[in-house]
Structures are given as C-alpha cells and as structure tokens.
Amino acid sequence: MKKFLYIFLTYFIGSNAFANQPKDWQLGFQEAASSTMRDIVNFHDKILLPIIIAISVFVLFLMVYACIRFRASRNPNPSKTTHNVAVEVLWTLIPCLILIVMAVPSFKILYKQDTIPKADVTVKAIGYQWYWGYEYPDENIIFESYMIETKDLKENQPRLLAVDNEVVVPVNKVVKVLITANDVLHAWALPSFGVKRDAVPGRINETWFKAEKVGTYYGQCSELCGIKHAFMPITVKVVSEEDYQEWLSEARVKFANEEIENNKLKLASK
C-alpha cells in the first residue's frame, strides 16, 4: 500500500521536493523544472507532434491509395506522365510553409536559451575523462564530482546517476553555467532544465537555467567521449536560499581542506 501511494504521488500529484530522473516505461520528456524546458515541451507537444502525425497520416494515405488505385490489375497500360507542374509547385511550397511554421517558435526558444539574464550564481563545469569538475568562481569553491559505484549506493540513490559531490544551487535564481573540457569533447546536459551544451577543450560555452522546484535533478554527459562516457553523471541539488547559504559555508571549509590534502599528496609524490 505504501509503495502504491508513493508511486501515485510521484507520477500524478508531484511534490515541491523530488528527484527528477528517468523512470521505468517512461514516455516523453522528464518533468519540466524551468521555463525553458516548459517551452521546449510545449513546442514539441503542441506544434511538432501534430504536424508530424498529420504528415505521417497523409503519406500513409497516399501510399495506400497509390497501391490500390494504380495496381497492375487495374492499369494494364500504365500512364507515361512524367511531369505535373501543379503537383511539383505544391510539394515544394507546402513543405516550405510547414518549415516556417516550425521555425518561428523554434528560433524564439533558441534565442531565449542563448540570451543569459543577469546571473545570481555562476558555476563552471569542466569535463574530464571521466568525471566532472566544478568551480564557483565568486565563492572560491572548487571540487570534483565522481559517480558513486553501484556497491556504494545508499537508499534512494539511482544507479549510474548519483555522485559523491553534487552541484548545489538556490531555487528561483538565475544560474549561469560556464562549460569547458580538459581533454576531449564532453556535453553538460540536464533534461529537466532544458540545458545541453558541448564542453570543448580550450573554449568556454555558456548556458543558464532557473530552477523552479526544490529537488534533485540528474543528467549525464551527452557526447561520446570515450570508454567511460556512460559513467560521468551530473547531479544538481536545488535548495532554498537559506539552505544554499548554509551549504556555501560548509563547502568553503570542506573543499578547501580537500584541496590542501590533494596538494600534500602531490608534493609527497614528487
């Protein structure tokens, strides 16, 4: 009974604090947690899908009609017609009009994604083979984020998605993400926020999101980067402003101590 209630609440009612990740037998996108992702879902569901379905049905009808109407038994002497100006004009203009209908809202969404508002928080994501490193330039916080092995997972931690050090950001704040790579091409992607940007060595790409719900959100590297491409997940924890400030205070101490220990190990190895 408890399990049934949990599934019902997760799928149908939702919660202010939840973990957004792929689900068994899921169809469609993950639940949107930002205005950008909501725009993407609406564009897909209300514009693209109806157009695609209409085109598919029309083409299927033409194929069935042609197979029946022009089968060999009904046309022992097939037509030799090779050109029809009206048909050729229509099958050129109609696809062009369809593309224009699709392009206008698509360009609006792309423009919104590429126009970064004034940031409340800045995070730098660096792709490595095969894990992510993160920096908070304004807070002097630097840490690395590794996938937790299956044998070390705790309760409610999803396999291949949970990490040891999560990115923590405040809810309802504009987060600017600077994305680069140290070695090969990677891609920083978070489906719930509608975010996906390539991480290119020697170059910094930018993106942003504004999370509207407190919770934990999962993504993965979306560029084939090598043998462990499937094992460098992304975890972003969205918290209240008070919890974020508390995390900052702890992170400044925690990751400063880790950096000191790492430096000691490097010196000892020399």
N, C-alpha and C positions, 0 to 999 in steps of 0.2 A: 504493500500500500504506500509506504514512504517513497519507494522508488518511482511508483506511478505518479505521485504528486510532484516529485522533483522533475520528472520529465515533462509533465504538464506545465509546470511553472516556467521551466526553461524554454520550451518551444512556443507556448501560446501567450503567456502573460508577460514574461520578461522580468527584468529586475534592474534596479539602479546600479547594482554592483554584480558583475558576472564575468565569466571568462568566455571570450568570443573566439571560437576556433572551429575548424571543420568538424561536421557531425556525420555519423553513420547515415547513409542513404540520403544525404543532403542533396537537394536540387536548388540551383540558383546560387546567388551570392550569399556571403555571410551578412549578418545583420549590420546595417549601416550605423556607424557611431560618429559620423561627421557630416556636415552639409555637403561636402564634395562627393562623398560616397553615395549619399542620398540622391544627388543629381545624376550620378552615373547609373544607379539602379533605375531611376525613373526614365532616363533616356533609353535604357535597354528594354525595360518592360512596356513602356507606353508608345515608343516610336519604332525601335528596331524590330522587336518581335512581331508586331502586327504587319510591318512591311515584309519581313522575311516569310511569314506564314502566307500572306497574300500572293507573293511571288511563287512560292512553292506550290500552292494550290493551282495557280494559273498555269504554270509549266506542266504540272501533272495532268491537268485537263487537256492541254494541247497535245501532249504525248498520247494519251488515251484516245482522243478524238482522231489524231492522225493515224494511229494503228488500226482503228475501226473503219474510218471513212476511206482511207486510201490503201486498204489491204489489197493484195494481189487478186483475190477472187472478185472484188468489185471494180478493179481497174486493170483489166487485161491489157489495155493500151494506155500506159501512164502518160501524164501530161509532160510536155517538153519545156514548160515555162521555167525560165531561169532568173527573171528579174520582176520585181513589183515595187515601183517607186514609192507608193503609199506605205506599204509594209516596211520598207527599208527606212523611210523617214521616221515612222512611228517607233521602230525598235531602236532608233538612235536617240530620239528626243525623250521618250518616256524614261529610259534609264538615267538620262542626264537630270531630268526633273526629280526623280527619286533620290539621286545622289545629293542634289541641292537641299532637298527636304531633310536628309540625314546630316548634311554637313553643317548647316547653320547652328542647331543646338549643340552639335559636337564641338565646334570651334568655341562656342561660349564656355563650355566646360573646360576645354583645354586652356583657354585664356584665364579662367578663374584659378586653375591649378598652377599656372606659371606666374601669376601676379601674387607675390607674397606680401601679406599685410605686415604691419609693424609687429615684430616678434616680442612675445613676453618671455619666452625661453628659447635658447639656442642650443642645439645638440649636434655634435659632429659624429658621424658614423663612419668607421674605417673598416673595410673588408679585408680580411686576411685569409690565408689558406690554413685552416678552415674554421674561422670564428670571426666574431665582430668585436671591434674595439670602439669605445665611446668616450667622448670628451664633452664636458660642459665648460666652454671657454670662459664664460662670465663667472664661473664659480671655482675654477681651477680644480675640477674633478676629472680624473682620468681612470678608466677601468676597462677590463676585458670581460667579454661575455661568452662563456662556453656552454655548449649543450650538456645537459645532465644525462649521464649514461642510464640506460634502462634499469640496471641493477640498483642505482642510487635514487630512483624516483620516489618521492613521497606521495601521500594520498592527494588526489585531485591534480597532480602534475601530469600533463599529457606527454606521452612518449614522442620523442623527436622534436618537441616544441618548447619544453621547459628549459630554462637556462639558470646558471648559478647567480649571475648579476643582471638584474632587469633594468631597463631604462624606465625611469620614474618621471612623470610629468604631471602638472596640475590640470584639473578638469576646467573646461571652458576658457582655456588660454591658448593663444596662438603659439605653436611650437614650430620653429624653423629648424630644418634638418639639413646640415651640410654633409654631403655624401662623397666619399672617395674610396680608393683602394690602395693597398700597399704592394700588390704583386700582380694579380690578374684581374680580369673583369668579374665583378660581382653585381648584384642588384638588391637594393633595400626595398622590401615590399611588405605592406601591411594592408590586407584586403579590407578590413573594417573601416579604415580611414581613407580608402581610395588613393593610396600612395604607392608608387612604384618608380624608382629612379635607378639608373645604372650607376655603379661605383667604378670609376675609371682611374687607373693609376696616373698620377701627375695632373689630375683635373678634379675640380670640386663642382659637383652638381648640387642644386638646391631644390628643396620642396618644403611643404608645410602641411600641417593639419591642426584642427581644433577639435579635440575630443569632447563630445557632449555627454558622455556617460562614464561614471566611475567604474573601473573594472580592469581586467587583464586581457590584453589583446595579443594575438600571435601572428607571426608572419615568417617568411623564410627567404633565403637568398633565391632570386628568380633568374639567375644567369648560370649556365653550365660552366662551373669554374674549376672542376677537377674531381678527383676521386671521392672527396668528402663533401661534395656540393650539397647533398641532402642532409648534412649534419651541422649546418650553421644557422639555426633558427633565430628569430627575432622576437623578443618579448617586451612589450611596453605596458607598464602598470600606470593607470590613470587614477590619481588620488585627489582628495580635497586639498585646498590651498594650505590648510593647517598641517595636514599630513605631509605635504610636499616640503614645507619649511623644516619640519622635523627630520625628514629623510635627508635634506641637504646638510643639516648639522651633523648627522651621523656619518654621511658619506664623506664629508671633508676630512674627518678623522680616520675612518676606515680605510679609504683608498690612499690616503697619504701614508699610513702605516704600511700598506701593502707595497707601495712604490719604494719605500725605504728598504723593505726586506728584499725586494727584487734587485735593487741596486747593490745591496750587500752580497747577494748571490752572484751577481755579475762580476763584482770585484774579486770575490773568492775564486771564481773560475779562471781568472787571468793569471 
